Amino acid sequence: MKRSVVITGLGTVNPLGNDIAAFWEGIHQGRSGVGPITRFDASAFDVRVAAEVKGFQPEKWIDPKAARKMALFTQYAVAATAPR
């Protein structure tokens, strides 16, 4: 038996943007999401660049109290799947 899958929406949280419009704009302009590491002191490492998510504000999609109980990657997933 084959199963059908229906995609009902599109969402993203990534280094080029935290919504579809910003993401597509970044792709069309040929921007890179790679830049200096800012989330921790990387001076002790050989590599000091990464593709970090920038400007993410979880309170736009998640209750602040609930966000404090979530890992950052979980906040990204919830925001990417939230209705717009």
C-alpha positions in Angstrom: 0.0 0.0 0.0 1.3 3.4 -1.0 1.0 6.3 1.4 0.4 9.8 0.2 2.0 12.9 1.6 0.6 16.4 1.4 2.7 19.4 2.0 0.5 22.2 3.3 3.0 24.9 4.0 6.5 26.0 4.0 8.6 27.4 6.8 12.3 27.9 7.5 14.7 29.2 10.1 18.2 29.2 8.7 21.3 31.4 8.3 19.9 33.3 5.4 16.6 34.3 7.1 14.0 33.3 9.6 11.1 33.3 7.1 10.6 32.2 3.5 10.8 35.7 2.1 14.1 36.5 3.6 15.5 33.1 2.7 14.5 33.4 -0.9 15.8 36.9 -1.1 19.1 35.7 0.2 19.3 32.9 -2.3 18.4 35.1 -5.2 21.0 37.6 -4.2 23.6 34.9 -3.8 24.3 35.7 -0.2 26.1 33.2 2.1 24.9 32.5 5.6 28.5 31.8 6.8 30.2 34.4 9.0 32.2 34.8 12.2 31.0 32.7 15.2 29.2 34.9 17.7 27.5 32.4 20.0 30.6 31.5 21.9 34.3 32.4 22.1 35.9 30.5 19.2 39.4 32.0 19.6 40.8 28.6 20.9 39.7 26.8 17.7 41.2 26.7 14.2 37.9 27.5 12.6 36.1 30.7 13.6 33.3 30.8 11.0 29.9 29.0 11.0 26.5 29.3 9.5 24.7 30.6 12.5 21.0 31.6 12.6 20.9 35.3 13.0 18.3 37.6 14.5 16.1 34.8 15.8 13.5 36.0 18.3 11.6 33.0 19.7 9.0 35.2 21.3 7.6 35.9 17.8 6.4 32.2 17.7 6.7 30.8 21.2 5.4 31.9 24.6 8.6 33.1 26.4 8.0 30.8 29.4 7.7 27.8 27.1 10.8 28.9 25.1 12.9 28.9 28.2 12.2 25.2 28.6 13.2 24.4 25.0 16.6 23.8 23.5 17.5 26.3 20.8 17.1 23.7 18.0 13.6 22.9 19.3 12.8 26.6 19.2 13.9 26.7 15.5 11.8 23.7 14.7 8.7 25.2 16.4 9.2 28.5 14.6 9.7 26.9 11.2 6.5 24.9 11.5 4.3 27.7 13.1 1.5 29.1 10.9 2.4 32.5 9.4 
